[in-house]
Amino acid sequence: MAPSISRTSVLLATTVLTLLFAVTPITCWRPWPHLNPNSSDLLYDSSKKYEGSSEFVHLRYHMGPVLTGNITVHTIWYGRWQKSQKKIIREFINSISAVHARHPSVAGWWRTVQLYTDQTGANISHTVQLGQEKNDRFYSHGKSLTRLSIQSVIKSAVTAKSKPLPINPRSGLYLLLTSDDVYVQDFCGQVCGFHYFTFPSIVGYTLPYAWVGNSAKQCPGVCAYPFAVPVFRPGWKPLKSPNGDVGVEGMISVIAHEIAELATNPLVNAWYAGQDPSAPVEIADLCEGIYGTGGGGSYTGQMLTDHDGATYNMNGIRRKFLVQWIWNHLVSYCTGPNALDQ
């Protein structure tokens, strides 16, 4: 079971972070439109430190809880979703615990996340499972959401009169997915997704949650890279996606990013680098854009090619996926499924 979260610690974290209110963004390399293509942000050497050196990275444990109990992902489908899109995302989440999937596997990638522990030495759970789902097909809070109104969407899902999502602060994660016609504050310009925890003053509970948006219509060249390329880089060629849906394909890696960070830093007081808990650098931030050996800067690293030309780096139950690597604090560099998926 996950360690219980004391009311005092939750109230303290909520009070401090409510004042700061900076929801954890995806940082590090993305082809953001505001970056200068010739700047050091896009150079291989400037980001190499994130893959192979501990000299610049001081990831520390700040004594907060991590998710050591079986993790259940409750999903909110906000907007209009195709059945095929839901199947891709569901299978990815189910693949996290699919230990018999073909090597290299999503489960092998998750073993790096499992290396993280709480103050008792208990490891993060190896079990991640799909929980209940809630559909919000009629955009109950509109097609333009702020970071704060996202919490109101979650409140509607857990307090609904008909089939509300279960409330489990100790091992439940709440995943809000917005369709490609929903605008979210800072989407495409600063973030592709983020995670945080809900405020009792809004939702009534402290629940770890993540939001990830479908960028297919708004910014596939940013949030679905490398399966789409930014319009300001006409010389780049997109890679072929393994599941035939560029927008959802981009979401998969962001979902993986956020679930890994929610498991290791659910209340933003556990595993992170930096001195500011309102803007932490977390285990997936350190490996942003790295999908294989040699990755760093704007280079994704060595990946695999399927028989039909699609690019991927790990296997799920029946599908293939492209997911960024995770920071391994025991060796101080990013690792994928290869090192532990044996």
C-alpha positions as CSV (number, residue, x, y, z in Angstrom):
1,M,0.0,0.0,0.0
2,A,1.1,3.6,-0.5
3,P,2.2,5.5,2.6
4,S,-0.6,7.6,4.0
5,I,-0.4,11.3,3.4
6,S,-0.8,13.3,6.6
7,R,-3.4,16.0,6.6
8,T,-0.7,18.5,7.9
9,S,1.6,17.8,5.0
10,V,-1.2,18.1,2.4
11,L,-2.4,21.3,3.9
12,L,1.1,22.8,4.0
13,A,1.8,21.7,0.4
14,T,-1.5,23.0,-0.8
15,T,-1.1,26.4,1.0
16,V,2.4,27.0,-0.3
17,L,1.8,25.8,-3.8
18,T,-1.6,27.5,-4.1
19,L,0.2,30.8,-3.5
20,L,2.8,30.0,-6.1
21,F,0.4,28.1,-8.4
22,A,2.8,27.1,-11.2
23,V,1.7,23.8,-12.6
24,T,4.6,21.5,-13.5
25,P,5.2,22.0,-17.2
26,I,7.1,19.8,-19.7
27,T,10.4,21.5,-20.1
28,C,13.7,20.9,-21.9
29,W,13.8,20.4,-25.7
30,R,10.8,20.7,-27.9
31,P,10.7,22.5,-31.3
32,W,8.9,25.5,-29.7
33,P,8.1,28.3,-32.2
34,H,9.8,30.9,-30.0
35,L,13.2,29.2,-30.0
36,N,15.9,30.4,-32.3
37,P,16.8,27.5,-34.5
38,N,20.5,28.5,-34.3
39,S,20.5,29.0,-30.5
40,S,22.3,26.7,-28.0
41,D,18.8,25.3,-27.1
42,L,18.9,23.2,-30.2
43,L,22.6,22.1,-30.1
44,Y,23.4,18.5,-29.3
45,D,26.2,19.4,-27.0
46,S,24.1,21.7,-24.9
47,S,21.6,19.0,-24.0
48,K,24.1,16.0,-23.8
49,K,24.4,16.6,-20.1
50,Y,20.8,15.3,-19.7
51,E,21.7,11.9,-21.1
52,G,25.1,10.9,-19.9
53,S,26.4,13.1,-17.0
54,S,25.5,13.7,-13.4
55,E,27.7,16.8,-13.3
56,F,24.8,19.2,-14.0
57,V,21.9,17.2,-12.5
58,H,21.2,17.1,-8.8
59,L,18.1,15.1,-8.5
60,R,17.2,14.7,-4.9
61,Y,14.5,13.1,-2.8
62,H,12.6,15.6,-0.7
63,M,10.9,13.1,1.6
64,G,7.4,13.4,0.2
65,P,5.2,10.4,-0.7
66,V,5.6,8.3,-3.9
67,L,3.1,5.8,-5.3
68,T,4.1,2.4,-3.9
69,G,0.7,0.9,-4.0
70,N,-0.9,-0.5,-7.1
71,I,-1.5,2.5,-9.4
72,T,-5.0,3.0,-11.0
73,V,-5.4,5.5,-13.8
74,H,-8.9,7.0,-14.0
75,T,-9.4,8.7,-17.4
76,I,-11.6,11.7,-18.4
77,W,-12.2,11.9,-22.1
78,Y,-13.0,15.6,-22.6
79,G,-14.5,16.4,-26.0
80,R,-15.1,14.1,-29.0
81,W,-12.9,11.0,-29.3
82,Q,-12.8,8.2,-31.8
83,K,-12.9,4.6,-30.6
84,S,-9.7,3.9,-32.4
85,Q,-8.0,6.7,-30.5
86,K,-9.2,5.5,-27.1
87,K,-7.9,2.0,-27.9
88,I,-4.4,3.2,-28.6
89,I,-4.2,5.1,-25.3
90,R,-5.8,2.3,-23.3
91,E,-3.4,-0.2,-24.7
92,F,-0.4,1.9,-23.8
93,I,-1.5,2.2,-20.2
94,N,-2.3,-1.5,-20.0
95,S,1.2,-2.2,-21.5
96,I,3.0,-0.6,-18.5
97,S,2.4,-3.8,-16.5
98,A,2.6,-6.2,-19.4
99,V,5.7,-8.0,-18.3
100,H,5.5,-10.6,-21.1
101,A,5.5,-8.1,-24.0
102,R,8.2,-8.5,-26.5
103,H,11.5,-6.9,-25.7
104,P,12.1,-4.0,-25.7
105,S,8.9,-3.3,-23.9
106,V,6.9,-0.6,-22.2
107,A,7.1,-2.7,-19.0
108,G,10.9,-2.6,-19.3
109,W,10.8,1.1,-19.5
110,W,8.6,1.3,-16.4
111,R,11.2,-0.7,-14.4
112,T,13.4,2.5,-14.4
113,V,10.5,4.3,-12.7
114,Q,10.2,1.4,-10.2
115,L,13.8,2.1,-9.0
116,Y,12.5,5.2,-7.1
117,T,11.6,4.8,-3.4
118,D,10.0,6.6,-0.6
119,Q,11.6,7.3,2.8
120,T,10.9,3.8,4.0
121,G,12.7,2.3,1.1
122,A,9.6,1.0,-0.6
123,N,9.7,1.0,-4.4
124,I,7.2,2.5,-6.8
125,S,4.6,-0.1,-7.7
126,H,5.2,-2.3,-10.7
127,T,1.4,-2.4,-11.3
128,V,-0.3,0.3,-13.3
129,Q,-3.9,-0.5,-14.4
130,L,-6.8,1.2,-16.1
131,G,-9.5,2.4,-13.7
132,Q,-12.9,3.8,-14.5
133,E,-13.5,6.3,-17.3
134,K,-15.7,9.3,-17.7
135,N,-16.8,10.8,-21.0
136,D,-17.5,14.5,-21.3
137,R,-18.6,14.7,-24.9
138,F,-20.4,18.0,-24.6
139,Y,-17.6,20.1,-23.3
140,S,-19.2,20.8,-20.0
141,H,-16.7,23.5,-19.2
142,G,-16.3,24.9,-22.7
143,K,-13.7,24.5,-25.4
144,S,-11.2,26.8,-23.8
145,L,-9.8,25.7,-20.5
146,T,-7.4,27.4,-18.0
147,R,-5.1,25.6,-15.7
148,L,-7.4,26.3,-12.9
149,S,-10.6,25.3,-14.8
150,I,-9.0,21.9,-15.5
151,Q,-9.5,21.1,-11.8
152,S,-13.2,22.0,-12.2
153,V,-13.5,19.4,-14.9
154,I,-12.0,16.8,-12.6
155,K,-14.4,17.9,-9.9
156,S,-17.3,17.3,-12.2
157,A,-16.0,13.8,-13.0
158,V,-15.6,12.8,-9.3
159,T,-18.9,14.3,-8.1
160,A,-21.1,13.4,-11.1
161,K,-24.6,12.1,-10.1
162,S,-24.2,9.3,-12.6
163,K,-21.2,7.0,-12.4
164,P,-18.7,9.4,-10.7
165,L,-15.0,8.4,-10.8
166,P,-13.9,6.8,-7.6
167,I,-11.9,9.0,-5.2
168,N,-8.6,7.4,-4.2
169,P,-5.9,9.9,-3.2
170,R,-3.4,7.2,-2.2
171,S,-3.0,5.3,-5.4
172,G,-5.4,6.8,-8.0
173,L,-4.2,9.0,-10.8
174,Y,-6.6,11.2,-12.7
175,L,-5.8,11.6,-16.4
176,L,-7.7,14.4,-18.2
177,L,-7.4,14.1,-22.0
178,T,-8.7,16.9,-24.2
179,S,-9.7,16.4,-27.8
180,D,-8.0,18.2,-30.7
181,D,-10.6,21.0,-30.8
182,V,-10.1,22.1,-27.2
183,Y,-7.7,25.0,-26.3
184,V,-5.9,24.8,-23.0
185,Q,-3.9,27.6,-21.4
186,D,-0.3,27.6,-22.6
187,F,-0.9,24.6,-24.9
188,C,1.5,24.5,-27.8
189,G,3.4,27.6,-26.7
190,Q,4.8,26.3,-23.4
191,V,3.4,22.9,-22.7
192,C,2.1,19.7,-24.3
193,G,0.8,18.4,-20.9
194,F,1.4,18.9,-17.2
195,H,0.7,17.3,-13.8
196,Y,-0.2,18.6,-10.4
197,F,-2.7,17.9,-7.6
198,T,-6.2,19.2,-7.1
199,F,-7.0,21.8,-4.4
200,P,-9.5,20.8,-1.7
201,S,-11.0,24.3,-2.1
202,I,-12.0,23.4,-5.6
203,V,-12.4,19.6,-5.9
204,G,-12.8,18.8,-2.2
205,Y,-9.8,16.4,-2.2
206,T,-6.1,16.4,-2.9
207,L,-5.8,14.1,-6.0
208,P,-2.8,13.7,-8.3
209,Y,-3.7,14.4,-11.8
210,A,-2.3,15.1,-15.3
211,W,-3.7,16.8,-18.4
212,V,-2.5,16.0,-21.9
213,G,-4.0,17.5,-25.1
214,N,-4.3,16.2,-28.6
215,S,-2.3,18.6,-30.7
216,A,-3.4,17.2,-34.2
217,K,-5.1,20.5,-35.2
218,Q,-3.2,23.0,-33.1
219,C,0.5,22.2,-33.1
220,P,1.4,18.7,-34.2
221,G,4.9,19.9,-35.2
222,V,5.5,20.8,-31.5
223,C,3.6,18.2,-29.4
224,A,3.5,15.3,-31.9
225,Y,7.2,15.6,-32.9
226,P,8.9,13.7,-34.5
227,F,5.8,12.3,-36.3
228,A,5.1,15.9,-37.4
229,V,7.5,18.7,-37.9
230,P,7.2,22.4,-37.2
231,V,6.1,24.6,-40.1
232,F,9.1,26.9,-39.5
233,R,11.5,24.0,-40.3
234,P,10.4,23.0,-43.9
235,G,13.6,21.0,-44.4
236,W,12.7,18.4,-41.7
237,K,10.8,15.2,-42.6
238,P,8.3,13.6,-40.2
239,L,8.8,10.0,-39.1
240,K,6.0,7.5,-39.8
241,S,3.9,6.7,-36.7
242,P,3.4,3.1,-35.6
243,N,-0.4,3.4,-35.0
244,G,-1.5,5.7,-37.7
245,D,-2.7,8.7,-35.6
246,V,-0.2,11.4,-35.3
247,G,-2.0,13.5,-32.7
248,V,-2.6,10.5,-30.4
249,E,0.9,9.2,-31.1
250,G,2.3,12.5,-29.8
251,M,0.0,12.2,-26.7
252,I,1.4,8.7,-25.8
253,S,4.9,10.0,-25.0
254,V,3.5,12.9,-23.0
255,I,1.1,10.6,-21.1
256,A,4.1,8.4,-20.3
257,H,6.1,11.4,-19.2
258,E,3.3,12.6,-16.8
259,I,2.5,9.2,-15.3
260,A,6.2,8.6,-14.5
261,E,6.4,12.0,-12.8
262,L,3.1,11.5,-11.0
263,A,4.4,8.2,-9.6
264,T,7.7,9.8,-8.4
265,N,6.4,13.2,-7.4
266,P,2.6,13.2,-6.9
267,L,2.5,16.2,-4.5
268,V,5.5,18.0,-5.9
269,N,7.6,17.3,-2.7
270,A,9.3,14.0,-3.6
271,W,11.8,13.4,-6.4
272,Y,13.0,16.5,-8.4
273,A,16.0,18.6,-9.1
274,G,16.2,22.3,-8.5
275,Q,15.5,24.5,-5.5
276,D,12.0,25.6,-6.4
277,P,9.2,23.1,-5.8
278,S,6.8,25.2,-7.8
279,A,8.9,24.6,-11.0
280,P,10.7,21.3,-10.4
281,V,12.8,19.5,-12.9
282,E,11.6,15.9,-12.7
283,I,12.6,12.4,-13.9
284,A,11.1,12.8,-17.4
285,D,12.0,16.4,-17.9
286,L,15.7,15.4,-17.7
287,C,15.2,13.1,-20.7
288,E,12.8,15.3,-22.8
289,G,13.3,14.4,-26.5
290,I,15.5,11.4,-25.9
291,Y,14.2,8.2,-27.3
292,G,17.3,6.1,-27.8
293,T,21.1,5.9,-27.4
294,G,22.9,9.0,-28.4
295,G,19.8,11.3,-27.9
296,G,20.2,14.9,-26.9
297,G,19.4,18.4,-28.2
298,S,17.3,18.0,-31.3
299,Y,18.5,14.5,-32.0
300,T,16.1,11.8,-30.7
301,G,18.7,9.0,-30.6
302,Q,18.7,5.6,-32.2
303,M,15.2,4.1,-32.7
304,L,13.7,1.1,-34.3
305,T,12.0,0.7,-37.7
306,D,9.0,-1.6,-38.2
307,H,8.5,-3.6,-41.4
308,D,6.2,-0.9,-42.7
309,G,8.6,1.9,-42.1
310,A,7.1,3.1,-38.9
311,T,9.4,4.3,-36.1
312,Y,9.1,3.1,-32.5
313,N,11.3,2.2,-29.5
314,M,9.3,-0.2,-27.4
315,N,6.6,-2.8,-27.7
316,G,3.3,-2.9,-25.9
317,I,0.8,-5.8,-25.7
318,R,-0.2,-5.7,-29.4
319,R,1.1,-2.3,-30.5
320,K,4.4,-0.4,-30.8
321,F,5.0,3.0,-29.2
322,L,7.6,5.8,-29.2
323,V,8.2,6.9,-25.6
324,Q,10.9,9.1,-24.3
325,W,13.4,7.7,-21.8
326,I,13.5,8.2,-18.0
327,W,16.2,9.5,-15.7
328,N,17.8,6.7,-13.8
329,H,19.1,8.2,-10.5
330,L,21.2,5.1,-9.7
331,V,23.5,5.7,-12.7
332,S,22.7,9.4,-13.4
333,Y,21.7,9.2,-17.0
334,C,18.6,8.5,-19.1
335,T,17.7,4.9,-19.7
336,G,15.0,3.1,-21.7
337,P,13.8,-0.5,-21.6
338,N,17.1,-2.0,-22.8
339,A,19.0,-2.0,-19.6
340,L,16.4,-3.5,-17.4
341,D,14.1,-5.4,-19.9
342,Q,15.8,-8.7,-19.8
